[in-house]
């Protein structure tokens, strides 16, 4: 393909894209919005699952610590957490 033919093909593609861009934009916007919405839904679900796993892991660690005897000369950690100095943040 010669240089002129390549140039002509490029100009034709640009003009065609310009003619179809509004229609493509009207179709693409809802599709992109839907993809973003699905991504947000998946992200929220993953955050909920991660929080549940974190709680389960914290429970397992607390159970394991409760089963380990304290070393001589040290005090055992309290089994209940200390109350929060700011009760509104609980």
Secondary structure in CASP SS format (residue, H / E / C, confidence):
PFRMAT SS
TARGET T0000
AUTHOR 0000-0000-0000
METHOD secondary structure of the structure
MODEL  1
X C 1.00
X C 1.00
X H 1.00
X H 1.00
X H 1.00
X H 1.00
X H 1.00
X H 1.00
X H 1.00
X H 1.00
X H 1.00
X H 1.00
X H 1.00
X H 1.00
X H 1.00
X H 1.00
X H 1.00
X H 1.00
X H 1.00
X H 1.00
X H 1.00
X H 1.00
X H 1.00
X H 1.00
X H 1.00
X H 1.00
X H 1.00
X H 1.00
X H 1.00
X H 1.00
X H 1.00
X H 1.00
X H 1.00
X H 1.00
X H 1.00
X H 1.00
X H 1.00
X H 1.00
X H 1.00
X H 1.00
X H 1.00
X H 1.00
X H 1.00
X H 1.00
X H 1.00
X H 1.00
X H 1.00
X H 1.00
X H 1.00
X H 1.00
X H 1.00
X H 1.00
X H 1.00
X H 1.00
X H 1.00
X H 1.00
X H 1.00
X H 1.00
X H 1.00
X H 1.00
X H 1.00
X H 1.00
X H 1.00
X H 1.00
X H 1.00
X H 1.00
X H 1.00
X C 1.00
X C 1.00
X C 1.00
X C 1.00
X C 1.00
X C 1.00
X C 1.00
X C 1.00
X C 1.00
X C 1.00
X C 1.00
X C 1.00
X C 1.00
X C 1.00
X C 1.00
X C 1.00
X C 1.00
X C 1.00
X C 1.00
X H 1.00
X H 1.00
X H 1.00
X C 1.00
END
